[in-house]
Amino acid sequence: MANEYHEKEKDDGSLEKGIIEPPTHIRQTNPAFHFDAHDLDRVQRRLKQRHVQMIAIAGTIGTGLFLGSGGALASAGPLGALIAYVLVGTVAYSSLCAVGEMSTWAPISGTFPHFAARWVDPALGFATGWNYFYSNAISTPVEITAAVILLTFWDHDSKHVPLYTAIICVLVCLINIFGVRYFGESEFIFAIIKLTLIIGLLLTGLIVDLGGGPDHDRIGFRFWRNPGAVNGSGLEPNHIGLDRFLAILSVLVQAAFSFQGMELVVIAASETESPRRNITKAVGRVFWRILVFYVLGILMIGMLVAYNDDNLLSLQGNDTAASSPFVIAFTRAGIKVLPSIINAAIFTSAFSAGNSFLFCSSRVLYGLALRGQAPKFLTYCTKKGLPLYAVLVTSCFSFLSFMSVSAGSNQVFNWFVNLSTTAGFTSWFVMNVTYIRFRKGMLAQGFDIKSNAYHNRFQPYIAYWGAAWTMFFILINGFAVFWDFNASGFFTAYVNIPIFLILYLGYRIFMKTSFWKPEEMDFVTGIPTLEETEEPEIPPENFGEKIASYLF
């Protein structure tokens, strides 16, 4: 099928005669591929530069860093947690660089699932799109539930939980229904709160560690020496080295949950002003975001709290500010005012994450519909460019958060949590594999990769790095279940693999698709030009504008 319908055209552009042969541009004209769907794309570019940059800087800072880091510390110790977060950070960075480069070439709806369909195999795009849709749609109620639990820090009456759940569900849905401008403004505010919190925690943590707290106890790296730098998993107590290695493996999954959602900034490419310039800026800053917030954050909590601290272990699963290693350390140092402030800020992080997951899943669903891989009615957009029906359908998933209220449904809800995490690995894997194929096709057709708005000079090596590690994460995700096997644990750890394969193979067989050859890939149809997307950049005129330009 992939070979049957295509046209070739030569772009003479500004090439001088006799110097270089102009590249051959392939246009796939088979209507089954819907590569001309840009003409049907009715979303509007309403996200401004400051929205995109703040989403990029603080988009993934959430409960995984503020609360989940305590579980990572308890599981693997300070050095083990640091190793896991650094490793997963490199994989997340490689994945974002890959999808960022493709998105600056083609800032259109559908993002990386469409890229997989366009440059690898239409069946892979179908499977990836639905995999990403349901993983994010399920993550929305997970974050809503986390936000409700954070409210119990102040209100311990369980009778109020259903009311809080309903209010947060409605608010998250309304922000997305009002449109992308309201989403951008809310995320801008939440990002400022998260940035203020993490910077404040890092500075306060450093002061406490150096003895500047009310108790004047200089901690330093005391806990790296006693009880030690790396904890054991308890799976192989007779083999200390292996046991510590398994502990680090167990934290990889926890760390990955903290980084997931980083691709939000490229999913919004079709609704971003000057997307090529803004996404280039955003992706370029990711390395420093990971280094400063995640790596320094994990390093700091490993200095402040011992992995066998009684408070850390007893509060695991509490999921309020009380279980945050920062709060444990500051309370012990004699600082009493912070827990409520930190809990309030973490609450906004959970709310923001639910908001973002609903946005991501609705836009991917809209992209699938544009390409004929989801019901056509989901392509409907309002006059202001809101894919209304896609948002409404996705919003229905938020009400799954009520399952956590019922004891009988709680186990199923926990399955959703694990499923959303493992599905995220699959998305990262596809991003890197798609980039590898994208690069091969670009070179085969004579395009200059370095002329793209964003290009990472370490490609394609970091894409290979990301693809290899994400495949490894998928395979070892549930390794602990083999030491104490239970069907439920095995199911939740690995069920996403057969789901993805069924989606992929089913579509491939039914639609008779095949892998695109490099010389068949379409890099032009339906992709807007620089003139269509980029607005002139206004240079800053005073000191305040220069600071704003640097930050945003």
N, C-alpha and C positions, 0 to 999 in steps of 0.2 A: 504494500500500500504506500509505503513511504517513498517509493521510487516513481510513482505513476504520474503525479501532477506537480509539475514545477516549471517555472520559467526562469531564464537567465537574462540578466541585463548587465551591461558594463557601465561603470561609473567613471566617466572621463575626468570629472571634477577639475582639480587644478593641476593634474599631472602633466608634465611636459613630454612632448613626443620624443620617443627614442630613449627615455631615461628608465622608465619602469612600466611594466605591463599593468594596466589598471585591473583592480580586483573584480572578479565575477560575483555579482550579488544574486543570491538565490531567493526567489519568491515562490513559496508554496501556495498553489492556488486550489488545492483540494478543499472543498467546503467542510469536509469532515474535521479538519484540523482547527477551523475557526481562528486562523492567524490574522484575519482582518477584523477581529473583534474590537480593535481600538475605536472603530467607527461607532460601535454600540456603547462604548464606555462613557457613562454619563456622570461619573464622580467628578468633583471639582477640587482644584488645588487651593485649599483654605488653611492648611497648616503653615504657619509662618516660620521663619528661620529660628526664632527664639524657642518656639514649641519643639521643633525637631532637635535642636541642640540639647535642651534640657531633658527631653525624653532619652536621648542618647547617653547623656552623662549619668542620669539617675534612674533610668528605666527599669533596671533589674535589681536595684537595691531594695530589699524587702525583708519579709519575715525569714527567708532562708539565711540571710546574713546576720540579722539581729537576734534571731532565736535559734535557728537550725545550727548555727555555729557552735552552740553549746553542746549539742549532741555529737558533732564532729570531734570536738575536743575530748569529750568523755570516751568516745570510741577509739580514737587513735593517738591521743596525746598531742601536745603542742607541735612537735616536729612532724608527726604523721599527718595531722590536719593541714599543716602548712604545705607539705608535699602534695597532698591530694588537691588542694585548692589551686596551687600553682599549675599543676598538670592540667586540670580541667579548664583553668583560665586560658592556657595556650590553645586548647581545643576549641573553646568558645570563640576565641579571637580568630583562629583560622577559618572557622565556619562563617563568621560575620564578614571577614575580608572577602571570602569567596562570593557570598550572596551580595555583598556591597558592590563588588566590581560588576556583577551581572545586572544589578539594579540601576547603576549609573549608565549602563549601556541601554537598558530597556526599562525606564521608570513607568511601568504600566500595571494595571490591576492584575491580580493573580499571583504576582511575585514568584518565589522560587518553585511552587508546584507547577506554574505555567512554564517556567524555564526548563524544568525537568521534562515536561511534555514536548517542548519546542526543540530541545537540543540533546535529549537522550532517547526517550521513548514516550509516546502519548500515554501508554499504560502506566509508566512510572509517575507521570504528572498526576494522573487520576488517583492512584494509590496514595501518593504523597499529600495531595490536597485534602483528601478525606481523612487521612491519618492526622494531619495537622489540625483540621477542623475539629474533629472530635476530641483531640487531646487538649486543645485550648478551650473548647466549649465545656468540657468536664472540669478544667482548671478554674473556671469562673466560680462555680459553687464551692470549690475547695477553698478559694481565697475569701469568699463571703463567710464561710464557716470560721475561718481563721480570724476574721474581723469580729465576728460575734463572740468568739472565745476571749478575745482581747477585752471586750466590754465587760466580761465577768470579773475582770480585775477590780472593778468598782462595784458592780452589782452581782451579788452571788445568788440571787433568786432565779432558779431555773425556769420558773413560770414565765419569765420575761423573754426567754431565748427565742421562742417562735415570733414574738413581736419584733425583736431586733433583727431577726433574719428577714422578715418581710420588708421592713423599712430599708435595709441595705440592698436587698434585691431590687426593689423599685427604684431606688436612687441610681444604682449602677445602670439599670436599663434606660432610665430617663436621660442620663447624660449621653448615652450613645444614640438614643432616638432623636435628641435635639440636634445632633449633627457633629461633624468632625471639628468645627470651631470650638464648640463647648468641650469636646473631649480634649482638644489641645490645651485650652485654658486650664481645665482641671488638672491635667497631667503636669502642666507648668508649675502650678501651685504646689502640688504634691511633691514634685521633684525638688523644689526649693526647701520644703520641710525635711525631706530625706537627706539632702545634702547638708543642711544645717545640723541635723541629728548626728550623722556619721562623723562629720568633722569635729563636732563638739565631743563626741564619745572618744575619738582618737586623741584629741588634745587632753581631755580630762584623764583618760587612761594613762597617758604618758606622764602626766603630773603625779598621779597616784603611784605609778610604778617607781618613779624617782624619789618618792618620799614626801611629796608635796601635799598629801591628803591630811585630814584632821588628825590621824593617828601617827603621821610622820614615819611610817614604816616603809623603808626602801626595799622594794621587792626584787627589782632587777630580773635576772633569769633564774631565780631561786627554784621555781617549779620545773625547770628543764633538768635540773640536777636531782631534785627530790620532789615527787616520786619518779621523775624521768621524762625523757623527751618523746618516747613512743610507747603507747599502751599496747597490750595484746588483745586479740579478738576473743580469746577464750575457746576457740575452736580446736587449737592444737597446743594445749598447755605444756606438753612434753617437748615441743620444738619451738623454742622462744623466737628464733629468727623468723620462721614460717608464720608463727602466730602474729607477730607484729606486722608482717607483710600483708596478711589477710585483713588485719585491722585497717590498714591504709586503703586496701581495696574496698572495704565496706563504706568508707567515707567518700569514695569517688562518686557514688550515686547521690549522697547527700549534697556534696559540693555542686554537682551538675544541676540539681534542682534550684540552687541559688542563682545560677547563671542563665537558666532558661528564660526566654522572653526577650533576650538581648536583640533579637532580629526585628523587634517592633518597628524600629526606625526605618527599615527598608520595606516592610510591609505597607507602610504609609506612603511609599514613594509616589504613588499615583495621585495622592491628595496633598502633596507637599509643593509649596512654591519653590521654584528653581531647584528641583530635586537633585540634579547632578552636582551642583555646587554644595548643597546642604548635606547630602548623604556623604559626599567626599570628606567634608569637615567632620561629620559625626563619626564615621568609621575610623578616621585618622586619630581620633581622640580615645578610642576604645582601649588601646594598650595602656595608657596612663590611668584610665578609670579602673581597670582591673588591678593594676599595680598599687594604686593609692588606696582604693576603698576595700577591695577584697583581700589582697595579700597583706597589707598593713593591718587591716581589721583582724584577720586570723592570727597574725603575729602578736598583736596587742592582747587579745583575750588569752592566748597561750602564756603570756607573761603575767597576767593578772590573776588567773585562776588555775589551780591544779586539776588535772584530769580526774582525780579521785576525790575531789571536793564533795563533802556530804551534801551541801546545798545544791550543787550542780546535778548530782545523781538523783536526789530525792525529788527534784522539781522537773525532771525530764518528762515530757508529755503534758506539762501544765500549759504551755503555749501562751503565756502572758509575759509581761515584762519581768515578772518575778523569776522566770527561768532564764533570762538573758544573763550571760556571763558578765556583761558590763555592770548590770544592776547588782549582781552578787558581789562583785569586787568593790563597787562604790559603797554599798551598804556596809560591808565589812570595814571599809576605811573610815566610816563615820559620816558619809554624805547621805542624808536621809531624804532630801527633797526630790531626787532625780527619778525614782521609779514611776511615779504618775506621769511625769513629763515624757519619759521614754515610751511608756505604754501608749500614750496618746499619739505620739509620732509614729510608732509601729502600727497602730490602728490605721492611720492614713496610708501607710505602705501597703497593708493588706487590701484596703479599699481600692487603692490605685492599681494593684496587681489584678484584681477582679475586673476592674474597668478596662484595663489593657487587654486582658485575655478575651473579653467579649468583643472588643474592637477587632483584634487579630482574626478571630474565628469568623466573624461576620464578613470581613473583607476577603478572606480566602474562599468562603462559600460563594460570595458574589463573583469572584474570579473564576471559580469552577463553572458557575452558571453561564458566564460569558463565553466559555469555551465548549459549551454543550455537554459538560460532565456533571451537571446538576440541573434540577428543574428550571425551565426557562423563566418562570414567573419571578424568580429570585433576582433577575437582572433589572427589575424595575427600580428607578431612581426618582426622587422628588426633584422639583425645580432647583433646589439648592444642592443637588448632587449627593443626597443621602440614599444608599441602597436599602430602602426601608424594609422590604420584606426579608432580606437577608439578616438585617438587624433583629427584626421581630422573631424570626425563627430561632436565631441563636440565643436571644434573650430567654426563651422558654427553658433553656438548660440551667439558667441561674437558679430556678426554683427547685432543682435537685438538692440544693443546700438544706432543704427541710428534712432530707433523709438522715442527716446527722442528728436531728432532734429525736428521732425514733430509735430506740435501742435495737429493735429488730432489723432496721435498715442500715445500721451503722457499719456492719461488716461489708456490705455491698459498696457503701460510700468509701470505705478504706481501699477497696479494689480500684475505685475510680482514681483515687490519689496516686496509687502505684502505676496505674495504666497511663496516666497523663505524663508521669516522669519518664517512663521507658519509651513512650512515643516521641518524646522530645529528642532522644538519642537518634532515632530513625530520621528525624527531620534534619539534624546536623549532618548525618551521614550523606543524605541525598544532596544537601547544599554543596558539599565538597566534591562529590562524584559528578554532579552537574557542572560545576565549574571546570573540572578536568576536561570534560567533553566540550564545553563551551570554548575553552582555550584552544583545543585541538581543531575545532571547526573554524574558528577565527583565523588561525594560522594557515589552515589548508586553503581558505578562500582569499588569502592575501591581505587581510585586515592588519593594521598596526595596533597591537594590543596596548602599547604604551601611550597611544593617542587618546585612549579612553579617559573620561574625567577622573576616574579613580583607578589606579593600578598599583598593586603591591609588588615591589621588586623581588620579593622572596617566593612568588608564585612560579611554578605550580607546586613547589615543595611543601609549603604549609598546607595546601589542599590535600596532598597525600598524607601528611601528618594527621590532619583532622579526620580524614576518612578512615584511616587505620585505627585510630584510638576510639572513634565512635563505634566502630564495629566491635572492638574489644569491650567497650562498655555494655553494649547490647548483650553480648554473650556471657559476661560475668555478673550482670545485674543481680541475679538471684543466687549467687554461688553458695551462700550460707545455708540455703535450704537442703543442700546435699549432705550436710553434717547432721541435720535433724530433719529428715524429709517429712513434709506435709503437703498434701495436694493443694490446699488453699494458697500457701506461699509460693509454690511452683507456678500455679496458674497465674497469679497476679504479676509475677516476675517475667514470664515469658509468653503470655497470651497475645501480646501485641505482634509477635513475630508471625504466627499463622494468620492473624487478621490482615496484616500488611500483604503477605504473600497471596492470600485469597483475593484481595482487591486488585493486586497487580496482575496475577495470572488470569483471573476472571476477565478483566477488561482486555488483556492482550489476546486471549483466545477468542472472545466474543467479537471484538472489533478488528481482529487480525492485524494488529500493529506490529512494528518491528523497530529495531534500533536505527536511529538516523546515522547515516554515514557522514563524515565531516563535510564532504562536498555537497550534501543535500540540505544541510541545516540552513534555516531562514533567520537572518540577522537584521532584516529590514522591514518586513511587512508589519504594519500596525504600530511601529515604534516611532514615537515623535522625535523630531529633530531638535537640536540645541535651540534653534530660533523659536520653536513652539513651546519649549518648557522654561528656558532660562530668561530671567529678567536682569537688566543691568544692575550690577552691584554698586550701591551708593557708598562711597568712601566716608569714614567717620570724619567729622569736622572739628570736634573738640575732645578734651581729655575723657569726659564721661562717655561719649560715644565710642571712643577707642577701647575703653574698658569693656563696654557692653559688646562690642564687636569681638573682642578676645574671648569673652565668656560664652557668648551665644553664636 
